[in-house]
Amino acid sequence: MLTILFDGVAYGMLLFVLAVGLCITLGLMNFINLAHGAFAMAGGYLTVVMMNRLGISFYWCLPAAFVFSAVIGVVLERVLYRCLYDKTHLDQVLFSIGLIFMAMATVDYAMGASPQIVNLPPSLSGRVEILGAQVGIYRLFVIVICGLLTIGLQFVIAKTRFGSRLRASVDDGRVARGLGVNVTGIFALTFAVGSGLAGLGGALGAPILSIDPSFPLKYMIFFLIVISIGGTTTITGPFFASILLGVADVGGKYFVPEIGGFIIYTIMVAVLIFRPQGLFTRSAAR
Amino acid sequence: MIFKSILAGAVGLAAGLQFTAPAISQETVKVGLIATLTGPQAASGRQKVAGARLYMQLNGNMVAGKKIELIIKDDTGVADVTRRHAQELIVNDKVAAIAGFSLTPLALAVAPVITQAKMPAIIMTAGTSVITERSPFFVRVSFTLPQQSVPIAEWVAKNGAKTAVSLVSDYGPGIDAQNAFKMRFEEKGGKVLEQLKAPLANPEFSPFLQRAKDLKPDALFLFVPAPTAGALMKQVIDRGLTEANIKVIGTGDITDDDQLNGIGDSVLGLVTSHFYSAAHDSALNKKFVAEFKKANPGMRPNFIGVGGWDGMHAFYEALKKTNGDTDGTKLVDAMKGATWESPRGMMTIDPQTRDVIQDVYIRKVEKRDGELYNIEFDVVKQVKDPMHK
């Protein structure tokens, strides 16, 4: 029983790290980047290449995946995405969907289509006993990392100077620029961090989820569910939404395996009927 | 078609007639190979195309005086696309046969098309029993899931398992596999505690595996399509099912040759039942594996690759038998009852059901020359699909 709860939380945490970058770009920058999953995939594949081909330790792969995806993110932001900030949401959606297909084809060509398998270091595999429940060490590791990230992110956005500049740039870019805030730089940095987090999520997820070229499309649904339930105005909203989804998904499949796969969709539909603005949003401001 | 064969027969007599000669000497017979070359199942498409091409490379492209041309189409694993390609191949390219079909729904989608066009369709991969009953023009050279599941059910019952749980992907072949497993396992006095079905698209197996573990069966039977197997096996090992004294067994899909090395040493000793292993001990298979590796660096043939090979063989032999006549009904009739040696061993096309009859091996994962292989240690001879009436 506890094992199931634990697995659910770990899965939810993973979803959160994967989706949080999208929440940042969507909620704070008001930009719909459906290709977010492609950044996660980049991180996942970097891990695969570093571990399986170059034999580098898994622990190094995590920061490397973050940096790698962040760099890709910043390059794309400077070259492509910035042209779309002023465009309508439909243009943004079409553009980023196009990017997904390009990313999928590129990865398919470079790495092959079969799912990649990552073998964890011995120190992260196996199980430990916590409160009488058997718990996978790797899932524990995921929970710890993701927990720390959440706290860090919430702190940066709510409490630091950078956070308030970011919020100011989002609310009214022109005024913020007039007050001497480097809006372009802040957006680029935020985009990079969002993409980097996706890359980190991809690397963390590589041993649990399977990494293959269809990853961005497969997980886009989960990201969108997280966002529609959690809202995009806070970090905590998507966080609790992810945990809820993770636990509901894993628990549902355990207790009622016949309909397990549908449970998250049922939850989403229910939430959207009763709280169309999302569970954790105070008002539908934007 | 009849007109053409009359012309072909008359070519010796009419050699001087210049207006017919070029048309005849150039006559080609086209075979449409619909494979899944992009998307999650793409690995299967590559194996299939490699197997089919290798057969043509080693056996030449001239059969019964006709030049064989292979037209390859990518259906991306979507049934609508398969059907559209089948229609185009029949109507525009005027193929003599189509082949391929990596998943059951893809094969079922073309059933009405081939029946109407009287077009032989050689199934190289898809493994649900019912497919061959959907059109009299289907011929299968791959396998059926019940055919593969029954031997392992017998084996595990014989080796002391009293209870079992099955976990399969929730689609046609998965349902077939779990039902066939349950049927034979319970015939042998065992009991299947629960039949778990995981959604095809979701690689997070942990809740299902945890449930299987908590039910404490003697054996856990697994089936998922080959490309998903790696992720599943890692989670099986991670969850410590073998340490909980649960014997993990399955069809060979979970220890697919293409993926086995990537899964890692933790699957050593895993017992599965299947019709093909790259380590199968025969002269033909050794040659097949060597040539396959030479033509496709970095790839090892798996059961899908051998399906591509045998699909081409079935067509070649049928065309020889009809003496170059490409009439659909005649080709299918020529394939019925055909027996040949494949890299997998001896196989026959059942004249009644047009389904494959073949040996199914019980194998164990072992290390040979630094690579993991499924080493065959027992065999059930000439298994027919138990679901066909």
Chai-1 contact restraints between the chains, C-beta under 6 A:
chainA,res_idxA,chainB,res_idxB,connection_type,confidence,min_distance_angstrom,max_distance_angstrom,comment,restraint_id
A,T3,B,Q210,contact,1.0,0.0,6.0,A-B,restraint_1
A,D7,B,S206,contact,1.0,0.0,6.0,A-B,restraint_2
A,A113,B,A42,contact,1.0,0.0,6.0,A-B,restraint_3
A,A113,B,A43,contact,1.0,0.0,6.0,A-B,restraint_4
A,S114,B,A43,contact,1.0,0.0,6.0,A-B,restraint_5
A,S114,B,P227,contact,1.0,0.0,6.0,A-B,restraint_6
A,P115,B,P227,contact,1.0,0.0,6.0,A-B,restraint_7
A,P115,B,G230,contact,1.0,0.0,6.0,A-B,restraint_8
A,P115,B,A231,contact,1.0,0.0,6.0,A-B,restraint_9
A,I117,B,G230,contact,1.0,0.0,6.0,A-B,restraint_10
A,I117,B,G262,contact,1.0,0.0,6.0,A-B,restraint_11
A,N119,B,G264,contact,1.0,0.0,6.0,A-B,restraint_12
A,R127,B,G240,contact,1.0,0.0,6.0,A-B,restraint_13
A,L209,B,P203,contact,1.0,0.0,6.0,A-B,restraint_14
A,S210,B,P203,contact,1.0,0.0,6.0,A-B,restraint_15
A,S210,B,A231,contact,1.0,0.0,6.0,A-B,restraint_16
A,D212,B,P40,contact,1.0,0.0,6.0,A-B,restraint_17
A,S214,B,P40,contact,1.0,0.0,6.0,A-B,restraint_18
A,V250,B,P207,contact,1.0,0.0,6.0,A-B,restraint_19
A,K253,B,P207,contact,1.0,0.0,6.0,A-B,restraint_20
A,Y254,B,P207,contact,1.0,0.0,6.0,A-B,restraint_21
A,Y254,B,R211,contact,1.0,0.0,6.0,A-B,restraint_22
A,P257,B,L196,contact,1.0,0.0,6.0,A-B,restraint_23
A,G261,B,P199,contact,1.0,0.0,6.0,A-B,restraint_24
